[in-house]
Amino acid sequence: MSDVETPVLTPVGGPSLPQERRLITAIPGPRSQELAARAATAVSAAISTTLPVYAVAAGGGVVVDVDGNSLIDLGSGIAVTSVGNAAPRVVEAIQRQAAQFTHTCFMVTPYEGYVAVAEKLNALTPGDHQKRTALFNSGAEAVENAIKVARTHTGKAAVVAFDHAYHGRTNLTMGLTAKNLPYKDGFGPFAGEVYRFAASYPFRDGEIDGAARARATIQAIEKQVGAHNLAAVIIEPIQGEGGFIVPADGFLQTLVAWCRESNVVFIADEVQTGFARTGSWFASEQFGIVPDVVTMAKGIAGGLPLAAVTGRAEIMDSPVAGGLGGTYGGNPVACAAALAALETYEREDLAARARRIETIITERFTAEQSRDPRIGDVRGLGAMMAIEFIDPATGEPDAALVRAIAAEAHRQGVVVLTAGTYGNVIRFLPPLSIGEDLLAEGLDVVLEALRNS
């Protein structure tokens, strides 16, 4: 045993909600079922829900529904409420700004909040080069604009994305996204000049190392696209919807070096990995890489819609004046929330909490893996962890098992999300404000669901 004291997670921030799992009704309860019936007649059937309980409050590590049930939150609204839901600094900042003004449009009469967020992101993102930032509304919008500036800067059109990638639901970002169902099916034709190549997937790559995988991918790019035609390479440092795939060491580093040599803009899509989620401000830092451009959203503003593109000044300044923007991009209330959220990350040292969460989840599931061969892989960084399930006889993905585990966890009052190109991954994205006891209880429920499946 080590003499070093093990840090313990205690709940931080949020409203004064009891930090407990509490089931008063079946999940979903009668009031949630009533609202679901109303939604069925009012909301497009194309919008689905993971767990049809209707929330009335959330904070720390719980979501409370309209029936009074208190559920353990291991999803954070897909990595959005990393500082916790209704985090006090964020709420106060929103209230102050909303009382002053809610909108003027930065392109019409600008305001300091936008500038302050840009300054902060220029300082926080990897690299000490001169940077510029533009603010938008969503991760997909950030990705679209990152491609725009890369094309303008290089004068080239082609873009490379990767197997297992997810970049959004707009036309261009659907083209960048690898998975057809549910993201792309029936929505084409998609934007042209997008090419897809193999990424690093250590669990399924066999013995090939990261640098070798990158060299093979680069060789394919050079043959099929040509560096002289390529504006940008875009990749999630840890692939999110694809299954929280952590690339082998050397893969990203080799890609970045080649992009530098080839006048290709390297874009790190940090929409899901950003803002302390992986145990550092950005996942790129974990791999020792400095992207030319970084896209951000999700955890940036404590739940308000805000996104950003930060990159080298010469790249970000390349479009014509007025070429970037949008009516709501960098909304003043969202900017106020972002500044408060960024302060919370720093003051609460939420990156350290993410690393502690990684330790807890890794220890629990690697121990279970030694007893249960259906657990093929335990992977991730920080509070972005995944468990990949397989048929132990064949090694094939077991999506049915994942559906059964998730459904039982939901019935028992634990919000968990699934992922993976093959639908065989359970992903954990708890708020960094969650307490250790609550986290442990949530994991207990998931493990019990696995054992009973």
PLY file of the C-alpha trace (Angstrom):
ply
format ascii 1.0
element vertex 453
property float x
property float y
property float z
element edge 452
property int vertex1
property int vertex2
end_header
0.00 0.00 0.00
1.16 3.52 -0.78
1.69 6.07 1.96
0.28 8.75 -0.34
-3.17 9.83 0.73
-5.82 8.96 -1.86
-7.98 11.94 -2.80
-11.70 11.55 -2.19
-14.34 13.13 -4.38
-16.87 15.17 -2.46
-19.81 16.83 -4.25
-19.14 20.38 -5.39
-21.40 23.12 -6.66
-24.97 22.87 -7.80
-28.28 23.42 -6.03
-28.92 21.96 -2.59
-30.21 18.64 -3.84
-29.79 15.48 -1.78
-27.00 13.53 -3.44
-28.78 10.21 -3.52
-30.41 7.70 -5.80
-34.10 7.69 -4.89
-36.79 5.73 -6.72
-40.36 6.66 -5.83
-41.97 5.25 -8.96
-41.00 2.92 -11.75
-38.78 4.51 -14.37
-40.31 6.28 -16.19
-42.95 7.39 -13.71
-46.55 8.35 -14.48
-45.91 12.08 -14.86
-42.97 11.42 -17.19
-45.17 9.07 -19.19
-47.80 11.80 -19.51
-45.18 14.22 -20.82
-43.84 11.58 -23.21
-47.36 11.15 -24.60
-47.61 14.91 -25.13
-44.21 14.94 -26.80
-45.31 12.19 -29.17
-47.98 14.54 -30.55
-45.85 17.71 -30.55
-42.20 16.77 -31.17
-40.77 15.25 -34.32
-40.50 11.47 -34.09
-37.00 11.84 -35.50
-35.85 13.18 -32.12
-35.37 10.24 -29.77
-34.52 10.12 -26.07
-32.17 7.81 -24.22
-34.18 7.77 -21.00
-37.71 9.27 -21.08
-37.76 10.84 -17.64
-38.53 14.54 -17.57
-36.17 16.60 -15.43
-37.14 19.33 -12.99
-33.82 19.83 -11.18
-30.21 18.69 -11.37
-26.94 19.31 -9.59
-23.90 17.63 -8.14
-24.31 14.13 -9.52
-28.10 13.74 -9.68
-31.05 14.52 -11.93
-34.49 14.79 -10.31
-37.53 14.04 -12.44
-41.14 15.20 -12.39
-42.16 12.14 -10.38
-39.68 12.89 -7.60
-37.18 10.21 -8.59
-33.52 11.14 -8.11
-31.26 9.50 -10.67
-27.47 9.21 -10.62
-26.13 11.15 -13.59
-23.27 9.43 -15.41
-23.85 11.28 -18.67
-23.69 15.05 -17.97
-26.03 15.76 -20.87
-23.35 14.23 -23.15
-20.34 15.86 -21.47
-21.93 19.32 -21.23
-22.47 19.91 -17.51
-18.93 19.05 -16.50
-18.86 21.77 -13.82
-22.13 20.40 -12.51
-25.67 21.35 -13.35
-26.77 24.80 -12.14
-23.24 25.45 -10.87
-23.42 28.51 -8.57
-20.89 30.72 -10.39
-22.53 29.95 -13.72
-26.05 30.67 -12.43
-24.98 33.97 -10.87
-23.15 35.06 -14.02
-26.17 34.23 -16.18
-28.50 36.18 -13.91
-26.25 39.26 -13.89
-25.80 39.30 -17.64
-29.46 38.59 -18.45
-30.45 41.58 -16.31
-28.12 43.82 -18.35
-28.86 42.63 -21.89
-29.47 39.30 -23.56
-28.42 40.11 -27.13
-27.04 42.77 -29.41
-25.11 40.56 -31.88
-21.34 40.89 -31.68
-21.27 41.75 -35.39
-23.49 44.78 -34.76
-22.62 46.27 -31.38
-19.93 44.12 -29.72
-19.42 43.55 -25.99
-16.61 42.68 -23.64
-17.75 39.17 -22.74
-17.02 37.86 -26.22
-13.55 39.36 -26.16
-12.86 37.98 -22.67
-13.85 34.44 -23.70
-11.64 34.68 -26.79
-8.70 35.87 -24.69
-9.20 33.02 -22.24
-9.37 30.36 -24.94
-6.32 31.78 -26.68
-4.44 31.35 -23.42
-5.79 27.90 -22.49
-5.56 25.98 -25.76
-2.28 24.15 -26.49
0.68 26.07 -27.88
2.30 29.43 -27.20
1.86 30.80 -30.74
-0.31 33.82 -31.45
-3.98 32.80 -31.66
-7.38 34.11 -32.61
-10.84 32.84 -31.66
-14.31 32.98 -33.19
-17.43 32.00 -31.23
-20.43 30.04 -32.47
-23.41 28.10 -31.12
-22.72 24.37 -31.44
-19.94 21.88 -31.97
-21.08 21.15 -35.52
-21.02 24.87 -36.33
-17.52 25.14 -34.91
-16.34 22.25 -37.08
-17.90 23.78 -40.21
-16.12 27.05 -39.56
-12.81 25.36 -38.82
-12.99 23.73 -42.26
-13.84 27.09 -43.82
-10.79 28.82 -42.36
-8.52 25.90 -43.30
-9.69 26.01 -46.90
-9.29 29.76 -47.09
-5.84 29.68 -45.52
-4.43 26.92 -47.71
-6.32 27.60 -50.92
-7.06 23.87 -51.04
-10.38 22.01 -50.80
-9.96 18.41 -49.64
-10.55 17.37 -46.04
-9.58 14.10 -44.38
-11.63 12.56 -41.57
-11.39 9.11 -40.02
-13.13 5.84 -39.38
-15.30 5.94 -36.22
-15.42 9.76 -36.32
-18.31 11.91 -35.18
-18.32 15.63 -35.98
-21.97 16.69 -36.06
-25.33 16.62 -37.82
-25.12 19.47 -40.36
-24.49 18.59 -43.99
-20.72 19.00 -43.95
-20.29 17.46 -40.52
-22.45 14.48 -41.47
-20.05 13.96 -44.34
-17.17 13.99 -41.86
-19.01 11.60 -39.51
-18.40 7.90 -40.11
-21.51 6.23 -38.70
-24.57 6.00 -40.91
-27.35 5.16 -38.44
-28.76 7.28 -36.95
-26.70 10.27 -38.02
-26.64 10.15 -41.84
-29.22 7.70 -43.10
-31.38 9.23 -45.82
-29.91 12.72 -45.48
-27.51 12.81 -48.44
-26.01 13.92 -50.71
-23.28 15.27 -48.48
-20.63 17.92 -49.06
-17.90 16.90 -51.44
-14.11 16.70 -51.11
-14.31 14.72 -47.84
-12.16 11.60 -47.61
-12.05 8.96 -44.87
-9.11 6.86 -43.71
-8.19 4.43 -40.96
-7.60 5.76 -37.46
-5.85 4.07 -34.56
-8.07 1.61 -32.66
-5.69 -0.28 -30.37
-8.24 -2.86 -29.20
-8.89 -3.93 -32.81
-5.58 -3.09 -34.48
-3.63 -6.09 -33.26
0.11 -5.54 -32.89
0.49 -2.44 -35.09
1.77 0.58 -33.14
0.47 4.11 -33.40
3.27 5.53 -35.55
3.04 2.62 -37.99
-0.72 3.03 -38.26
-0.25 6.74 -38.95
2.37 6.08 -41.61
0.04 3.64 -43.38
-2.78 6.18 -43.23
-0.54 8.98 -44.52
0.60 6.79 -47.40
-3.05 6.17 -48.31
-3.84 9.90 -48.10
-0.94 10.78 -50.35
-1.99 8.20 -52.94
-5.73 8.84 -52.90
-5.92 12.58 -52.23
-2.49 14.18 -52.44
-1.14 16.62 -49.89
-1.15 19.37 -52.51
-4.97 19.07 -52.61
-5.51 18.70 -48.87
-6.66 21.65 -46.76
-7.16 19.93 -43.41
-7.03 16.78 -41.37
-9.68 16.73 -38.64
-9.75 14.22 -35.80
-11.06 13.85 -32.28
-8.01 13.19 -30.06
-10.22 10.60 -28.36
-13.03 9.54 -30.66
-16.32 10.13 -28.87
-19.41 8.60 -30.47
-17.11 6.05 -32.08
-16.54 4.50 -28.67
-14.07 6.65 -26.71
-11.21 5.25 -28.73
-7.84 6.36 -27.34
-5.27 6.23 -30.16
-2.02 4.36 -29.70
0.98 6.45 -28.77
2.62 7.91 -31.84
-0.48 8.06 -34.03
-1.48 11.68 -33.46
2.12 12.84 -33.14
3.03 11.37 -36.53
-0.06 12.87 -38.19
0.69 16.32 -36.79
4.31 16.19 -37.99
3.21 15.23 -41.49
0.59 18.01 -41.59
3.26 20.55 -40.62
5.53 19.38 -43.43
2.71 19.34 -45.99
0.94 22.68 -45.46
-2.12 20.85 -44.12
-4.10 22.35 -41.23
-4.40 19.92 -38.32
-7.76 20.40 -36.59
-8.35 18.82 -33.19
-12.08 18.37 -32.58
-12.17 18.78 -28.80
-15.92 19.30 -28.59
-16.38 16.30 -26.29
-12.85 15.97 -24.90
-12.33 19.60 -23.96
-12.46 21.44 -20.64
-10.91 19.13 -18.04
-12.94 16.15 -19.20
-9.86 13.98 -19.86
-7.82 15.22 -16.89
-6.27 18.24 -18.60
-7.77 21.31 -20.22
-7.68 19.56 -23.60
-7.02 15.98 -24.63
-4.37 17.17 -27.09
-2.17 17.92 -24.09
-2.30 14.26 -23.08
-0.62 13.34 -26.36
1.86 16.20 -26.44
0.48 17.67 -29.65
-0.23 21.28 -30.62
-3.09 21.53 -33.12
-3.27 24.35 -35.64
-6.98 24.76 -34.87
-9.12 23.52 -31.99
-12.91 23.21 -32.04
-14.78 23.39 -28.72
-18.32 23.30 -27.33
-20.17 21.08 -24.80
-18.40 21.75 -21.47
-17.49 25.34 -22.32
-20.44 27.18 -20.75
-22.03 25.05 -18.05
-24.99 24.05 -20.19
-25.59 27.14 -22.32
-25.12 26.88 -26.10
-21.69 28.16 -27.02
-18.90 26.90 -29.26
-15.52 28.16 -30.34
-12.81 27.81 -32.93
-9.35 28.81 -31.74
-6.32 28.62 -33.95
-3.13 30.11 -35.24
-3.64 33.79 -35.94
-2.59 33.55 -39.58
-5.14 30.79 -40.18
-8.02 32.36 -38.28
-7.44 35.78 -39.89
-7.41 34.40 -43.43
-11.14 34.69 -44.35
-12.44 38.00 -45.66
-13.88 40.39 -43.06
-17.44 39.25 -42.42
-16.64 35.73 -43.61
-17.15 34.29 -40.15
-19.97 35.04 -37.75
-23.63 34.38 -37.04
-26.51 36.14 -35.35
-26.25 34.29 -32.05
-22.59 33.30 -32.07
-20.98 34.32 -28.79
-24.29 35.33 -27.19
-23.55 37.59 -24.18
-25.35 35.37 -21.66
-23.52 32.30 -22.92
-20.21 34.18 -22.75
-20.89 35.15 -19.14
-21.66 31.51 -18.35
-18.46 30.40 -20.07
-16.26 32.77 -18.07
-17.87 31.51 -14.86
-17.50 27.88 -15.92
-13.83 28.37 -16.78
-13.27 29.95 -13.39
-14.96 26.95 -11.77
-12.72 24.49 -13.60
-9.69 26.34 -12.28
-10.79 27.04 -8.71
-12.19 23.56 -8.09
-9.27 21.84 -9.89
-11.76 19.78 -11.86
-9.01 18.27 -14.01
-7.71 16.52 -10.89
-11.22 15.30 -10.13
-11.44 13.89 -13.65
-8.23 11.95 -13.09
-9.61 10.55 -9.83
-12.78 9.46 -11.63
-10.61 7.67 -14.19
-8.85 5.76 -11.41
-12.12 4.70 -9.79
-13.78 3.50 -12.99
-10.64 1.77 -14.27
-10.10 -0.12 -11.03
-13.71 -1.29 -10.82
-13.97 -2.52 -14.40
-10.51 -4.01 -14.82
-11.24 -6.07 -11.71
-14.52 -7.18 -13.27
-12.78 -7.87 -16.59
-10.57 -10.45 -14.88
-13.74 -12.39 -14.04
-15.91 -11.63 -17.06
-14.47 -12.18 -20.57
-17.39 -10.26 -22.09
-15.53 -7.08 -21.13
-13.20 -6.73 -24.08
-11.64 -3.38 -23.26
-11.58 -0.79 -20.49
-10.28 2.51 -21.83
-10.42 6.26 -21.69
-8.85 9.26 -20.01
-10.17 11.23 -17.06
-13.94 11.28 -16.73
-14.32 10.03 -20.30
-14.26 6.28 -19.85
-15.64 3.42 -21.92
-16.23 -0.30 -21.57
-16.34 -2.30 -24.81
-18.30 -5.56 -24.70
-17.71 -8.56 -26.92
-18.78 -12.14 -27.47
-15.86 -13.92 -25.77
-16.15 -16.90 -28.13
-15.72 -14.85 -31.29
-14.45 -11.42 -30.23
-17.31 -9.86 -32.15
-19.06 -6.76 -30.74
-22.00 -7.51 -28.44
-24.46 -4.67 -28.88
-27.34 -6.69 -27.43
-25.53 -7.02 -24.10
-24.92 -3.27 -23.98
-28.60 -2.56 -24.64
-29.59 -4.90 -21.83
-27.13 -3.37 -19.35
-28.16 0.18 -20.18
-31.87 -0.61 -19.97
-31.48 -2.21 -16.54
-29.33 0.66 -15.27
-32.01 3.08 -16.41
-34.71 1.09 -14.62
-32.58 1.26 -11.48
-32.17 5.04 -11.67
-28.75 5.47 -13.25
-28.28 7.57 -16.39
-25.75 5.85 -18.64
-25.02 6.36 -22.32
-24.00 3.94 -25.04
-21.65 4.56 -27.94
-19.45 2.87 -30.52
-19.54 2.25 -34.23
-20.85 -1.23 -33.41
-23.12 -0.11 -30.56
-21.22 -2.24 -28.06
-19.76 0.40 -25.75
-21.04 1.87 -22.50
-19.51 5.28 -21.89
-19.17 7.13 -18.63
-19.27 10.94 -18.63
-20.15 11.87 -15.04
-20.19 15.52 -14.02
-16.89 16.42 -12.41
-18.92 17.65 -9.45
-20.11 14.15 -8.54
-19.32 12.72 -5.11
-17.34 9.51 -4.79
-20.03 7.59 -2.92
-22.61 8.44 -5.55
-20.24 7.51 -8.36
-19.49 4.18 -6.68
-23.20 3.46 -6.28
-23.83 4.21 -9.93
-21.04 1.86 -10.96
-22.43 -0.79 -8.61
-25.74 -0.63 -10.44
-24.09 -0.97 -13.86
-21.94 -3.89 -12.70
-24.95 -5.65 -11.18
-26.82 -5.17 -14.47
-23.87 -6.77 -16.28
-23.77 -9.73 -13.91
-27.49 -10.33 -14.35
-27.40 -10.07 -18.15
0 1
1 2
2 3
3 4
4 5
5 6
6 7
7 8
8 9
9 10
10 11
11 12
12 13
13 14
14 15
15 16
16 17
17 18
18 19
19 20
20 21
21 22
22 23
23 24
24 25
25 26
26 27
27 28
28 29
29 30
30 31
31 32
32 33
33 34
34 35
35 36
36 37
37 38
38 39
39 40
40 41
41 42
42 43
43 44
44 45
45 46
46 47
47 48
48 49
49 50
50 51
51 52
52 53
53 54
54 55
55 56
56 57
57 58
58 59
59 60
60 61
61 62
62 63
63 64
64 65
65 66
66 67
67 68
68 69
69 70
70 71
71 72
72 73
73 74
74 75
75 76
76 77
77 78
78 79
79 80
80 81
81 82
82 83
83 84
84 85
85 86
86 87
87 88
88 89
89 90
90 91
91 92
92 93
93 94
94 95
95 96
96 97
97 98
98 99
99 100
100 101
101 102
102 103
103 104
104 105
105 106
106 107
107 108
108 109
109 110
110 111
111 112
112 113
113 114
114 115
115 116
116 117
117 118
118 119
119 120
120 121
121 122
122 123
123 124
124 125
125 126
126 127
127 128
128 129
129 130
130 131
131 132
132 133
133 134
134 135
135 136
136 137
137 138
138 139
139 140
140 141
141 142
142 143
143 144
144 145
145 146
146 147
147 148
148 149
149 150
150 151
151 152
152 153
153 154
154 155
155 156
156 157
157 158
158 159
159 160
160 161
161 162
162 163
163 164
164 165
165 166
166 167
167 168
168 169
169 170
170 171
171 172
172 173
173 174
174 175
175 176
176 177
177 178
178 179
179 180
180 181
181 182
182 183
183 184
184 185
185 186
186 187
187 188
188 189
189 190
190 191
191 192
192 193
193 194
194 195
195 196
196 197
197 198
198 199
199 200
200 201
201 202
202 203
203 204
204 205
205 206
206 207
207 208
208 209
209 210
210 211
211 212
212 213
213 214
214 215
215 216
216 217
217 218
218 219
219 220
220 221
221 222
222 223
223 224
224 225
225 226
226 227
227 228
228 229
229 230
230 231
231 232
232 233
233 234
234 235
235 236
236 237
237 238
238 239
239 240
240 241
241 242
242 243
243 244
244 245
245 246
246 247
247 248
248 249
249 250
250 251
251 252
252 253
253 254
254 255
255 256
256 257
257 258
258 259
259 260
260 261
261 262
262 263
263 264
264 265
265 266
266 267
267 268
268 269
269 270
270 271
271 272
272 273
273 274
274 275
275 276
276 277
277 278
278 279
279 280
280 281
281 282
282 283
283 284
284 285
285 286
286 287
287 288
288 289
289 290
290 291
291 292
292 293
293 294
294 295
295 296
296 297
297 298
298 299
299 300
300 301
301 302
302 303
303 304
304 305
305 306
306 307
307 308
308 309
309 310
310 311
311 312
312 313
313 314
314 315
315 316
316 317
317 318
318 319
319 320
320 321
321 322
322 323
323 324
324 325
325 326
326 327
327 328
328 329
329 330
330 331
331 332
332 333
333 334
334 335
335 336
336 337
337 338
338 339
339 340
340 341
341 342
342 343
343 344
344 345
345 346
346 347
347 348
348 349
349 350
350 351
351 352
352 353
353 354
354 355
355 356
356 357
357 358
358 359
359 360
360 361
361 362
362 363
363 364
364 365
365 366
366 367
367 368
368 369
369 370
370 371
371 372
372 373
373 374
374 375
375 376
376 377
377 378
378 379
379 380
380 381
381 382
382 383
383 384
384 385
385 386
386 387
387 388
388 389
389 390
390 391
391 392
392 393
393 394
394 395
395 396
396 397
397 398
398 399
399 400
400 401
401 402
402 403
403 404
404 405
405 406
406 407
407 408
408 409
409 410
410 411
411 412
412 413
413 414
414 415
415 416
416 417
417 418
418 419
419 420
420 421
421 422
422 423
423 424
424 425
425 426
426 427
427 428
428 429
429 430
430 431
431 432
432 433
433 434
434 435
435 436
436 437
437 438
438 439
439 440
440 441
441 442
442 443
443 444
444 445
445 446
446 447
447 448
448 449
449 450
450 451
451 452
